[in-house]
Amino acid sequence: MARVKDRSRYEAAEAAMWASHGVDATEHRVTVPGGGKVRALSTGAGHDVVFVHGTPSAGGMFAPLVGALRGVRSIVVDRPGCGSSDVMPGDLSRPETLRAAASSFLAAVIEDLATAPVDLVASSAGAMPALLLAGDRPDLVRSVVFEGAPAVRGMRLPWHMRAATVGAVSSAVSRFPVGEREIRKSLGSIGHGPTVKRGGLSAEDFAWRVALARDTDTYANDLELLRAVAGWLGIRAGWGVGRADVGRLQAPSLWVLGSSDPFARESQFRRWAAAAPVSEVRVREGEGHMPWIDAPAEHARMLERWWATVPVVIGGARPTLRESVA
């Protein structure tokens, strides 16, 4: 018998996972254009950093990194339809409406919860709302960090993700009873095998990931999104984001790639970054698609140092530099 989905059971597993990383977060629910609520968690004090996760996942994927950061206020979003957020409202059957919704939900979160301009941290599919928002509303975005290969046109989709764009396969995948064994295998396939083997993720991390798959509609909703923006040959023109969207970035951007990330070659990753007007690239040896989970403290220090170099605009005044963070 299939397990009945239970959001309260999911949120209990999520709370235990955040606690295991030493994080005590405050919950927020933000009404987005068209109706529905997006859920976000905030923690810490300092300049606002908004985290946008990949697929199929939720904001909790950033817990190891958030728990290691100092001097920032982290706002961790569950994208619409993921974790504890409502599904994305409106007619998403056309690329222009989907893209508008992806940008507007993130704008609503920032306007409701943060002091703009904010620093964005985006992973994989989280690049779509991050890039679109940064292009549409540069007043809201101070900088963008891409942790791992972003989901832009040219991204290398593994065969199982390409297969999931086929309706029958996608439906079967969304109903499969995912357990810890499957989670471990999945993490290994995207470059995190060494971290899994050495116990870099806790029992609470795995329990949260299993609960996300079993007790929420995240997998079904993100597979539906994947079918819209990608096909067997990769991300579709017009639906997903591409080099033109990267070129609209006005904010400085940091591009962080794990050498074991299967979604992009380093040469391709550098070409994407070069399309942004102001960008830096860091390649991390032996890390996977979510590189921060392989070395959370190292990524936290790297980001703190980089944010300290990004100009700050106060009340329209001339940009200044933040003091360096040790």
Buried (B, 14 or more C-beta within 10 A) or exposed (E): EEEEEEBEBBBBBBBBBBBBBEBEBEEBEBEBBBEBBBBBBBBBEBBBBBBBBBBBBBBBBBBBBBBBBEEBBBBBBBBBBBBBBBBBBBEBEEBEBBBBBBBBBBBBBBEBBBEBBBBBBBBBBBBBBBBBBBBBBBEBBBBBBBBBBBBBBBBBBEEEBBBBBBEEBBEEBBEEEBEEEBBBEBBBBBBBBBBBEEEBBBEBBBBBBBBBBBBBBBBBBBBBBBBBBBBEEBBBEEBBBBBEBBEBBEBBBBBBBBEBBBBBBEEBBBBBBBBBEEBBBBBBEEBBBBBBBBBBEBBBBBBBEBBBBBEBEEEEEEEEEBEEBE
